[in-house]
Amino acid sequence: MSITALTALWFLPLVLPICFYVAYTDMAQMRITNQAVIALALVFVVMGVFLLPFDVYLWRLAAMVLVLIVGVILNAAGAFGAGDAKFCAAAAPYIALGDLRFLMAMFMVVLLAAAATHRGVKYTPLRKLAPDWASWDQGKKFPMGFALGFTLALYLILGALYGA
């Protein structure tokens, strides 16, 4: 992996709770809160300047802006939720460019697993553990924050274990 293990280790304890919160709120309320997105972005802005070379730090901030622009366009086209777009933008600077192909493959696997798990639990007695979650009754809509949060968390965990 291109991310360094040290960088991933420093980000992990601060980002992991945010990822869990995003997954929870998206399943429970079908929304990713602005506070979670801002917190995720702030962790990178504050910590990244100390953990990354300055030129890499600036390029990753540029990636955040680029992903936000693409996300806004996808949201306007109805292909993506606004919270999902903002979360992707806030998560983008954590990803080392050399890991992008790996991350996309991992996201596809996580997305399939999350969708299967969410739909599977929806039709089992396990649903009684969280009977009031908004995501149960959304038809074809899926709480993408569940998959997005888990993907970022898994990426940083794997980076901490197998990073450069």
N, CA and C of each residue as an Amber inpcrd file, in Angstrom:
protein
   492
   0.8420000  -1.1850000   0.0000000   0.0000000   0.0000000   0.0000000
   0.8850000   1.2460000   0.0000000   0.3860000   2.2870000  -0.6120000
   1.1630000   3.5190000  -0.7030000   1.0880000   4.3750000   0.5540000
  -0.0110000   4.2860000   1.2800000  -0.1200000   5.0420000   2.5280000
   0.9070000   4.4730000   3.5040000   1.5270000   5.3470000   4.2740000
   2.4880000   4.8410000   5.2490000   1.7440000   4.3370000   6.4780000
   2.3000000   3.3210000   7.1000000   1.6780000   2.7470000   8.2850000
   1.5810000   3.7840000   9.4020000   2.5970000   4.6180000   9.5280000
   2.6000000   5.6360000  10.5720000   1.4680000   6.6500000  10.3600000
   1.2850000   7.0820000   9.1290000   0.2100000   8.0330000   8.8150000
  -1.1410000   7.4140000   9.1320000  -1.3500000   6.1920000   8.6890000
  -2.6210000   5.5100000   8.9460000  -2.8570000   5.3300000  10.4420000
  -1.7950000   4.9960000  11.1740000  -1.9320000   4.8200000  12.6290000
  -2.3280000   6.1120000  13.3400000  -1.8090000   7.2350000  12.8840000
  -2.1590000   8.5110000  13.5030000  -3.5880000   8.9200000  13.1760000
  -4.0130000   8.6780000  11.9280000  -5.3710000   9.0430000  11.5320000
  -6.4270000   8.1170000  12.1340000  -6.1040000   6.8590000  12.2510000
  -7.0810000   5.8270000  12.6050000  -7.9080000   6.1120000  13.8550000
  -7.3010000   6.4110000  15.0090000  -8.1360000   6.5990000  16.2060000
  -9.0530000   7.8180000  16.1330000  -8.7160000   8.7820000  15.2900000
  -9.5570000   9.9720000  15.1520000 -10.6460000   9.7880000  14.0980000
 -10.3470000   9.0160000  13.0690000 -11.2770000   8.8380000  11.9540000
 -12.2610000   7.6970000  12.2070000 -11.8260000   6.6550000  12.8860000
 -12.6730000   5.4760000  13.1100000 -14.0130000   5.8160000  13.7770000
 -14.0440000   6.5990000  14.8570000 -15.3450000   6.9300000  15.4570000
 -16.2480000   7.7210000  14.5160000 -15.6490000   8.5630000  13.6840000
 -16.4460000   9.3360000  12.7220000 -17.0630000   8.3970000  11.6930000
 -16.2870000   7.4270000  11.2250000 -16.8070000   6.4510000  10.2530000
 -17.9630000   5.6510000  10.8460000 -17.8290000   5.2160000  12.0840000
 -18.9230000   4.4760000  12.7250000 -20.1500000   5.3580000  12.8970000
 -19.9440000   6.6070000  13.2680000 -21.0510000   7.5410000  13.4370000
 -21.7790000   7.7740000  12.1110000 -21.0200000   7.9320000  11.0400000
 -21.6150000   8.1390000   9.7140000 -22.4300000   6.9160000   9.3020000
 -21.8830000   5.7330000   9.5000000 -22.6190000   4.5100000   9.1570000
 -23.9110000   4.4150000   9.9700000 -23.8080000   4.6980000  11.2530000
 -24.9940000   4.6220000  12.1210000 -26.0600000   5.6410000  11.7240000
 -25.6800000   6.9000000  11.5830000 -26.6850000   7.9310000  11.2830000
 -27.3030000   7.7290000   9.9120000 -26.5220000   7.2220000   8.9680000
 -27.1060000   7.0000000   7.6490000 -28.1060000   5.8480000   7.6830000
 -27.8340000   4.8240000   8.4530000 -28.8060000   3.7340000   8.5590000
 -30.0110000   4.1430000   9.4000000 -29.7730000   4.8650000  10.4660000
 -30.8650000   5.2270000  11.3740000 -31.7300000   6.3620000  10.8410000
 -31.1080000   7.3470000  10.1790000 -31.8430000   8.5460000   9.7720000
 -31.7920000   8.8240000   8.2760000 -31.0350000   8.0170000   7.5280000
 -30.8230000   8.2360000   6.0930000 -30.2190000   9.6090000   5.8310000
 -29.2680000   9.9910000   6.6690000 -28.5570000  11.2470000   6.4570000
 -27.1660000  11.1630000   7.0730000 -26.2480000  11.8460000   6.4150000
 -24.8930000  12.0040000   6.9320000 -24.8090000  13.4500000   7.4000000
 -24.5510000  13.6400000   8.6590000 -24.6060000  14.9890000   9.2260000
 -23.4150000  15.8380000   8.7830000 -23.6670000  17.1370000   8.6810000
 -22.5980000  18.0740000   8.3380000 -21.5100000  18.0680000   9.4010000
 -21.8830000  17.8700000  10.6680000 -20.8920000  17.8540000  11.7460000
 -19.8850000  16.7220000  11.5470000 -20.3650000  15.5600000  11.1140000
 -19.4580000  14.4310000  10.8840000 -18.5160000  14.7240000   9.7230000
 -19.0470000  15.3060000   8.6640000 -18.2300000  15.6270000   7.5000000
 -17.1850000  16.6900000   7.8500000 -17.6020000  17.7050000   8.5770000
 -16.6730000  18.7600000   8.9910000 -15.5960000  18.1950000   9.9100000
 -15.9930000  17.3320000  10.8390000 -15.0160000  16.7140000  11.7500000
 -13.9910000  15.8970000  10.9640000 -14.4650000  15.1240000   9.9790000
 -13.5590000  14.3130000   9.1660000 -12.5820000  15.1920000   8.3940000
 -13.0730000  16.2680000   7.8170000 -12.2110000  17.1860000   7.0750000
 -11.2180000  17.8750000   8.0110000 -11.6890000  18.2920000   9.1830000
 -10.8090000  18.9850000  10.1360000  -9.6880000  18.0890000  10.6510000
  -9.9900000  16.8180000  10.8660000  -8.9410000  15.8960000  11.3100000
  -7.8190000  15.8720000  10.2780000  -8.1860000  15.8080000   8.9910000
  -7.1340000  15.8070000   7.9760000  -6.4010000  17.1400000   7.9140000
  -7.1450000  18.2290000   7.9170000  -6.5160000  19.5540000   7.7960000
  -5.5310000  19.7870000   8.9310000  -5.9020000  19.4190000  10.1440000
  -5.0380000  19.6570000  11.3030000  -3.8900000  18.6520000  11.3710000
  -4.1970000  17.3690000  11.2210000  -3.1690000  16.3380000  11.3800000
  -2.3090000  16.1630000  10.1260000  -2.9140000  16.3300000   8.9580000
  -2.2090000  16.0850000   7.7110000  -0.9980000  16.9660000   7.5120000
  -1.0860000  18.1950000   7.9750000   0.0390000  19.1160000   7.8170000
   1.2720000  18.6240000   8.5810000   1.0710000  17.8540000   9.6400000
   2.1890000  17.3060000  10.4200000   2.6440000  15.9340000   9.9110000
   1.7340000  15.1920000   9.2800000   2.0210000  13.8070000   8.9110000
   2.5160000  13.6190000   7.4750000   2.2330000  14.5870000   6.6270000
   2.5650000  14.4310000   5.2110000   3.5370000  15.5170000   4.7590000
   4.3340000  15.2220000   3.7240000   5.1290000  16.2990000   3.1320000
   4.1810000  17.3900000   2.6290000   4.6150000  18.6450000   2.6970000
   3.7050000  19.7580000   2.4210000   3.1180000  19.7140000   1.0160000
   3.9160000  19.3070000   0.0170000   3.3740000  19.2380000  -1.3460000
   2.3050000  18.1460000  -1.4690000   2.5060000  17.0270000  -0.8100000
   1.5100000  15.9420000  -0.8110000   0.2470000  16.4140000  -0.0920000
   0.4360000  17.1050000   1.0090000  -0.6930000  17.6530000   1.7700000
  -1.5360000  18.5720000   0.8880000  -0.9070000  19.4610000   0.1430000
  -1.6430000  20.3820000  -0.7290000  -2.3660000  19.6450000  -1.8550000
  -1.7230000  18.6210000  -2.4330000  -2.3860000  17.8530000  -3.4820000
  -3.6040000  17.1140000  -2.9430000  -3.4970000  16.6330000  -1.7320000
  -4.6440000  15.9240000  -1.1530000  -5.7770000  16.8830000  -0.8210000
  -5.4490000  18.0990000  -0.4220000  -6.5000000  19.1030000  -0.2260000
  -7.1660000  19.4370000  -1.5580000  -6.3730000  19.4830000  -2.6190000
  -6.9390000  19.7120000  -3.9500000  -7.8580000  18.5550000  -4.3490000
  -7.5000000  17.3460000  -3.9650000  -8.3550000  16.1850000  -4.2320000
  -9.7000000  16.3360000  -3.5290000  -9.6770000  16.8900000  -2.3060000
 -10.9240000  17.1090000  -1.5740000 -11.8490000  18.0310000  -2.3690000
 -11.2910000  19.1020000  -2.8910000 -12.0800000  20.0660000  -3.6670000
 -12.5980000  19.4140000  -4.9500000 -11.7540000  18.6870000  -5.6510000
 -12.1480000  18.0270000  -6.8880000 -13.2740000  17.0150000  -6.6460000
 -13.1400000  16.2030000  -5.6160000 -14.1720000  15.2080000  -5.3060000
 -15.4720000  15.8970000  -4.9010000 -15.3730000  17.0130000  -4.2080000
 -16.5840000  17.7530000  -3.8500000 -17.3010000  18.2750000  -5.0960000
 -16.5430000  18.8080000  -6.0470000 -17.1440000  19.3120000  -7.2890000
 -17.8320000  18.1800000  -8.0540000 -17.1590000  17.0500000  -8.1830000
 -17.7500000  15.8950000  -8.8660000 -18.9830000  15.4070000  -8.1030000
 -18.9060000  15.3820000  -6.7870000 -20.0330000  14.9520000  -5.9690000
 -21.2400000  15.8550000  -6.1120000 -21.0150000  17.1620000  -6.1730000
 -22.1180000  18.1170000  -6.3560000 -22.7880000  17.8830000  -7.7100000
 -21.9780000  17.6360000  -8.7370000 -22.5310000  17.3620000 -10.0680000
 -23.3450000  16.0680000 -10.0510000 -22.8070000  15.0210000  -9.4360000
 -23.5380000  13.7520000  -9.3430000 -24.8110000  13.9010000  -8.5190000
 -24.7590000  14.7090000  -7.4660000 -25.9490000  14.9590000  -6.6600000
 -27.0070000  15.7000000  -7.4690000 -26.5850000  16.6920000  -8.2320000
 -27.5230000  17.4480000  -9.0720000 -28.1610000  16.5520000 -10.1290000
 -27.4260000  15.5470000 -10.5920000 -27.9500000  14.6080000 -11.5840000
 -28.8280000  13.5410000 -10.9410000 -28.8880000  13.5220000  -9.6010000
 -29.7140000  12.5480000  -8.8990000 -29.0600000  11.1890000  -8.7260000
 -27.7520000  11.1030000  -8.9730000 -27.0530000   9.8210000  -8.8800000
 -26.4430000   9.5710000  -7.5090000 -26.4490000  10.5870000  -6.6660000
 -25.6920000  10.5080000  -5.4160000 -26.3700000  11.4070000  -4.3990000
 -26.3890000  11.0100000  -3.1500000 -26.9270000  11.8600000  -2.0980000
 -25.9570000  12.9710000  -1.7440000 -26.4730000  14.0780000  -1.2390000
 -25.6180000  15.2130000  -0.8750000 -24.6600000  14.8440000   0.2600000
 -25.1500000  14.1360000   1.2570000 -24.2850000  13.7160000   2.3580000
 -23.1990000  12.7720000   1.8890000 -23.5440000  11.8840000   0.9750000
 -22.5540000  10.9590000   0.4210000 -21.4630000  11.7270000  -0.3210000
 -21.8680000  12.7310000  -1.0870000 -20.8980000  13.5440000  -1.8340000
 -19.9630000  14.2780000  -0.8810000 -20.5370000  14.8660000   0.1730000
 -19.7060000  15.5940000   1.1410000 -18.7720000  14.6470000   1.8860000
 -19.2630000  13.4580000   2.2520000 -18.4090000  12.4930000   2.9460000
 -17.2590000  12.0490000   2.0470000 -17.5540000  11.7580000   0.7840000
 -16.4970000  11.3520000  -0.1510000 -15.4370000  12.4350000  -0.2740000
 -15.8730000  13.6940000  -0.3280000 -14.9180000  14.7990000  -0.4270000
 -14.0510000  14.8840000   0.8210000 -14.6610000  14.7520000   1.9910000
 -13.9030000  14.8250000   3.2390000 -12.9770000  13.6200000   3.4090000
 -13.3490000  12.4840000   2.8350000 -12.5380000  11.2700000   2.9470000
 -11.4190000  11.2230000   1.9060000 -11.5820000  11.9320000   0.8030000
 -10.6270000  11.8560000  -0.3060000  -9.1770000  12.1260000   0.0930000
  -8.8850000  13.1280000   0.9290000  -7.4650000  13.3830000   1.2130000
  -6.7700000  12.3010000   2.0340000  -7.5180000  11.4220000   2.6320000
  -6.8960000  10.3370000   3.4000000  -6.3110000   9.2630000   2.4880000
  -6.7360000   9.2420000   1.2370000  -6.3660000   8.1700000   0.3170000
  -5.1060000   8.5480000  -0.4510000  -4.0960000   7.7040000  -0.3520000
  -2.8730000   7.9070000  -1.1340000  -3.1840000   7.5920000  -2.5970000
  -2.6890000   8.4110000  -3.5030000  -2.9910000   8.2530000  -4.9240000
  -2.6310000   6.8570000  -5.4300000  -1.5430000   6.3050000  -4.9480000
  -1.1320000   4.9640000  -5.3670000  -2.0730000   3.8640000  -4.9230000
  -2.9430000   4.1600000  -3.9770000  -3.9020000   3.1720000  -3.4700000
  -5.2810000   3.3120000  -4.0900000  -5.4510000   4.2170000  -5.0360000
  -6.7800000   4.5040000  -5.5740000  -7.4240000   3.2800000  -6.2270000
  -6.6700000   2.5480000  -7.0310000  -7.2140000   1.3430000  -7.6840000
  -7.6200000   0.3060000  -6.6380000  -6.7670000   0.1000000  -5.6490000
  -7.0860000  -0.8340000  -4.5680000  -8.3310000  -0.3840000  -3.8140000
  -8.4240000   0.9110000  -3.5350000  -9.5720000   1.4370000  -2.7990000
 -10.8740000   1.2330000  -3.5740000 -10.8430000   1.4660000  -4.8850000
 -12.0540000   1.2810000  -5.6830000 -12.5020000  -0.1790000  -5.6810000
 -11.5640000  -1.0950000  -5.7970000 -11.9070000  -2.5160000  -5.7390000
 -12.4560000  -2.8830000  -4.3550000 -11.8060000  -2.3650000  -3.3240000
 -12.2680000  -2.6370000  -1.9630000 -13.6630000  -2.0570000  -1.7500000
 -13.9200000  -0.8510000  -2.2680000 -15.2400000  -0.2420000  -2.1180000
 -16.3130000  -1.0810000  -2.7950000 -16.0160000  -1.6310000  -3.9530000
 -17.0100000  -2.4770000  -4.6240000 -17.3690000  -3.6940000  -3.7740000
 -16.3710000  -4.3160000  -3.1880000 -16.6160000  -5.4830000  -2.3370000
 -17.3850000  -5.0690000  -1.0800000 -16.9710000  -3.9720000  -0.4550000
 -17.6400000  -3.4960000   0.7590000 -19.0810000  -3.0940000   0.4500000
 -19.3020000  -2.4410000  -0.6730000 -20.6520000  -2.0260000  -1.0520000
 -21.5700000  -3.2360000  -1.2380000 -21.0880000  -4.2520000  -1.9240000
 -21.8910000  -5.4740000  -2.0990000 -22.1710000  -6.1450000  -0.7530000
 -21.1580000  -6.2230000   0.1000000 -21.3380000  -6.8320000   1.4160000
 -22.2950000  -6.0170000   2.2830000 -22.1720000  -4.6950000   2.2360000
 -23.0470000  -3.8320000   3.0260000 -24.4860000  -3.9310000   2.5510000
 -24.6890000  -3.9380000   1.2340000 -26.0430000  -4.0470000   0.6960000
 -26.6600000  -5.3970000   1.0580000 -25.8830000  -6.4610000   0.9110000
 -26.3930000  -7.7910000   1.2560000 -26.7070000  -7.8920000   2.7540000
 -25.8290000  -7.3360000   3.5660000 -26.0500000  -7.3710000   5.0220000
 -27.2770000  -6.5480000   5.4000000 -27.3660000  -5.3440000   4.8700000
 -28.4900000  -4.4700000   5.2040000 -29.8130000  -5.0900000   4.7660000
 -29.8620000  -5.5680000   3.5440000 -31.0970000  -6.1820000   3.0360000
 -31.3930000  -7.4920000   3.7670000 -30.3430000  -8.2430000   4.0740000
 -30.5400000  -9.5060000   4.7900000 -31.1150000  -9.2980000   6.1800000
 -30.5640000  -8.3510000   6.9120000 -31.0420000  -8.0690000   8.2680000
 -32.4590000  -7.5090000   8.2290000 -32.7620000  -6.7710000   7.1900000
 -34.0890000  -6.1590000   7.0450000 -35.2020000  -7.2000000   7.1080000
 -34.9290000  -8.3900000   6.6000000 -35.9580000  -9.4310000   6.5290000
 -35.7690000 -10.5450000   7.5430000 -34.9990000 -10.2850000   8.5990000
 -34.8020000 -11.2830000   9.6480000 -35.2130000 -10.7020000  10.9970000
 -35.3030000 -11.5390000  12.0120000 -35.6220000 -11.0260000  13.3480000
 -34.5820000 -10.0510000  13.9160000 -33.3780000 -10.0100000  13.3240000
 -32.3650000  -9.0560000  13.7810000 -32.8370000  -7.6160000  13.6250000
 -33.7800000  -7.3880000  12.7370000 -34.3120000  -6.0370000  12.5200000
 -34.9170000  -5.4730000  13.8050000 -35.3620000  -6.3460000  14.6850000
 -35.9560000  -5.8930000  15.9500000 -34.9470000  -5.1880000  16.8530000
 -33.6560000  -5.3580000  16.5870000 -32.6290000  -4.6560000  17.3630000
 -32.6550000  -3.1490000  17.1000000 -33.1090000  -2.7710000  15.9180000
 -33.1970000  -1.3500000  15.5500000 -34.4800000  -1.1530000  14.7280000
 -35.6320000  -1.3040000  15.3330000 -36.8800000  -1.2910000  14.5580000
 -37.2430000   0.0550000  13.9470000 -36.6920000   1.1410000  14.4570000
 -37.0880000   2.4700000  13.9920000 -36.1370000   3.0850000  12.9700000
 -35.1840000   2.3350000  12.4840000 -34.2560000   2.8890000  11.5130000
 -34.9940000   3.2610000  10.2380000 -34.7130000   4.4450000   9.7460000
 -35.3620000   4.9380000   8.5300000 -34.9560000   4.1330000   7.2990000
 -33.7850000   3.5540000   7.3110000 -33.2910000   2.8530000   6.1250000
 -34.0570000   1.5730000   5.8120000 -34.7790000   1.0340000   6.7660000
 -35.5260000  -0.1970000   6.5190000 -36.6510000   0.0260000   5.4970000
 -37.2220000   1.2060000   5.4840000 -38.4210000   1.4560000   4.6760000
 -38.1680000   2.4380000   3.5340000 -37.0250000   2.3930000   2.9280000
 -36.6870000   3.3490000   1.8680000 -36.7920000   2.7720000   0.4720000
 -37.3760000   1.6110000   0.3210000 -37.4810000   1.0160000  -1.0100000
 -36.1210000   0.6790000  -1.5780000 -35.8140000   1.2620000  -2.7410000
 -34.5400000   0.9770000  -3.3940000 -33.3950000   1.8320000  -2.8770000
 -33.6910000   2.8640000  -2.1030000 -32.6220000   3.7020000  -1.5510000
 -31.8050000   2.9010000  -0.5460000 -30.5060000   3.1760000  -0.5560000
 -29.5880000   2.4520000   0.3270000 -28.7560000   3.4550000   1.1110000
 -28.5340000   3.2120000   2.3990000 -27.6920000   4.1250000   3.1980000
 -26.2130000   3.9640000   2.8350000 -25.7840000   4.7000000   1.8320000
 -24.4250000   4.5770000   1.3020000 -23.3610000   4.9050000   2.3570000
 -23.7090000   5.6970000   3.3610000 -22.7650000   6.0110000   4.4260000
 -22.2870000   4.7650000   5.1500000 -23.1150000   3.7330000   5.1820000
 -22.7400000   2.4530000   5.7750000 -21.5140000   1.9030000   5.0470000
 -21.5660000   1.8600000   3.7260000 -20.4540000   1.3340000   2.9310000
 -19.2780000   2.3170000   2.8710000 -19.5710000   3.6070000   2.7420000
 -18.4900000   4.5990000   2.6510000 -17.6810000   4.6620000   3.9480000
 -18.3640000   4.7190000   5.0700000 -17.6810000   4.7680000   6.3630000
 -16.8420000   3.5250000   6.6060000 -17.4160000   2.3680000   6.2860000
 -16.6860000   1.1250000   6.4920000 -15.4690000   1.0470000   5.5700000
 -15.6110000   1.5380000   4.3420000 -14.4860000   1.5010000   3.3990000
 -13.3170000   2.3430000   3.8900000 -13.5990000   3.5690000   4.3420000
 -12.5100000   4.4160000   4.8430000 -11.8710000   3.8020000   6.0810000
 -12.6880000   3.2880000   6.9790000 -12.1510000   2.6570000   8.1880000
 -11.2680000   1.4580000   7.8310000 -11.7580000   0.6050000   6.9450000
 -10.9910000  -0.5760000   6.5360000  -9.6970000  -0.1850000   5.8280000
  -9.7610000   0.8490000   4.9970000  -8.5520000   1.3200000   4.3070000
  -7.4810000   1.7550000   5.3130000  -7.8780000   2.5220000   6.3200000
  -6.9020000   2.9820000   7.3100000  -6.4050000   1.8370000   8.1860000
  -7.2600000   0.8790000   8.4930000  -6.8220000  -0.2920000   9.2660000
  -5.7950000  -1.0780000   8.4650000  -6.1180000  -1.3430000   7.1930000
  -5.1690000  -2.0730000   6.3510000  -3.8870000  -1.2740000   6.1370000
  -4.0140000   0.0440000   6.0290000  -2.8340000   0.8930000   5.9030000
  -1.9480000   0.8310000   7.1330000  -2.5700000   0.7860000   8.3110000
  -1.8040000   0.6670000   9.5560000  -1.0850000  -0.6790000   9.6410000
  -1.7110000  -1.7090000   9.0980000  -1.1050000  -3.0370000   9.1750000
  -0.0980000  -3.3120000   8.0600000  -0.4210000  -2.8470000   6.8430000
   0.3880000  -3.2110000   5.6710000   0.9380000  -2.0230000   4.9010000
   0.8540000  -0.8240000   5.4750000   1.3160000   0.3800000   4.7780000
   2.8090000   0.4070000   4.5810000   3.2240000   1.3160000   3.7200000
   4.6390000   1.4610000   3.3810000   5.4600000   1.8680000   4.5840000
